[in-house]
Amino acid sequence: MSREFVLPRRTIRVGQVSEKTGLAESSIWRLVRLCQFPRPMKLSPGCTAWFEHEIDEWLDGKGSAREKGGGA
């Protein structure tokens, strides 16, 4: 019998993404348009959210680039 490890998927709204990344909401939307930031999903007509783990991975990538001497 195999056991699968499933990570919980938590969604966060743009204000939380802004708080987590330190980016202004307008910068988040600009980076999404430029395909330089994870894309959000529409949960309902008035609710757009991101998977928190995708934001964490994006931040990890920025940290890795910094450690390798790469730019922002």
N, C-alpha and C positions, 0 to 999 in steps of 0.2 A: 504494500500500500504506500503510495507516494503522498507526501505532504507538500502542499503549495503554500508559500509564504506570500500573503497579499498585503500590500501596504494600504493603509486607509487613505482614501482620496478626499481631501478637504478642499473646499473651494473658498476663495476670498474675493472680495469686491475691490474696485479700483482704489478706494481710500486705504484699504489695508495693504494693497500692493504698493501704494505710494509710501506708506509708513515703513514697510518692510525694506524697500529698496532705497529710500531717501530721494526718489525722483518725484517731481511734480506730476500731477495727473496729466497735464498737457504733454509732458515729455514722454510719459508712458504711451499715450495714444499715438504720438509721432513715431516712436520706435516701433510700435505695432505696424503702422502703415509702411514703414521702411523695412519690414520683415527682420528687425533686429531685436525683437522682444517676443516672448511667447504670446500666441494668439489667445484671446479670451473665447469663451463660449456663451451663447445666449441661453440662459436657463428658462427665461420667460420673456414676454414682451418688454418688461421694465427691469429686467435683472440680467446683468452681464457679469461673469466671474471667470477667474483663472484657477487652475489647479495649483495649489500651494507648492507642491513638489516641483512643478515646472519652473516656478519663480526661484525656488531654492537652487535648482540646477543651473539656471541662468546666472545667479549670483556666484555660484561655485566656479563657473566658467570665467567670470570676470576676475575672480581671485586667482585662478590658475594662470590667466594671461598676465596678470601683474607679476606673479612669481617668476614667470619665464621672461620678464622684461618687455612684454608686449604693451601696447597702448590700450586706451579705454575702449 
